[in-house]
Amino acid sequence: MKFRKKPVIIEAIQYTGELAPAKKFMGIRDADYDTQTRELIIPTLEDGSKNQVKHVASVGDWIVKGTTGEFYPVKPEIFAEIYEPVE
């Protein structure tokens, strides 16, 4: 069987290495952040604040808000293949 992905409108922000916009977008106060690489650790719905399961956003990645409120990083080249602006 073959399947087509349903069209879904998502919210996303491109991570520039600046914490404030990313934290505001995700609605969090604190964030784990590597000061040397500027990588941002994104908490998962499954794990909460335990940080045992980690999504890591590098500078230039897109942070996507999924349909159930989860956040995850997507590399820019993959984001460009999958998504197009609607606004």
N, C-alpha and C positions, 0 to 999 in steps of 0.2 A: 504494500500500500504506500501511497505517496501522500504527503501532507504539506499544506502551505501555512506559514505562520500568520495568525490573525493580525490585522492591522491594529496596533495599540499606540496611543499617544502617550509618551513618557515625558518626564521632566529630567533635565540633566544640566550639569555645569561642568565646564572644563577646569580641571585643577591646575592652577598656575604655580603652586608652591606656597601660596598665601593661605594661611589657616582660616582667617576670619570668614571669607565668603563660603568656604567649604563647610565649616561648622554651622553657619547660618542656614545653608541649604539643607543640611542633614538634621537640623534642629537639635544639635548637641552642644554642651558647654565645654567639655574637655575632649581632647583628641590625643592619641598616641602619635608621635611625630618624630622622625629621625632628622635631627638638625643638620647632619652632614649630607644626606642624600635627598632630604626634603620629602621623603616618602611618608604618606599618611596611612595610618591603620584605620580601616573602616569597620566599625562593629557590625556583627551580623545579627539577624533576628533570632537565629537558633542559639547563639552564644551569649548575646547581651554584652555585658561589661566584663565577662571572664577573660576575653581575648585569647581563648584557646583555638578558635577558628578565626582566621584573619583574612580579610581582603586588603591588599596593599595597592594604593594609588600612587603612581609616580607622576612627576610633573609632566603635564601634557595629556594625561589620561582624562577621560570623561567619567564623572561620577553620576551614575544613573539611579533614579528612584524607580524601583519596580512596582508592579501592580498591587503588591500586598504591603507596600511601605518599606521594603528592604532596599538597601543601597549596595551598589557594587561598581567596581571600576571596569572600564572598557578602553582598550587601547585605541588611539585616534584613528588608525587606518581601518580597524574593524568597525568603529562607530560610524565612519563615513560610508562604509558599505551597507550598513544595516538601517541607518536613520537618515531622515531628511528633515529640515526645519518646517514647521507648520505655522509659525508666527513670524 
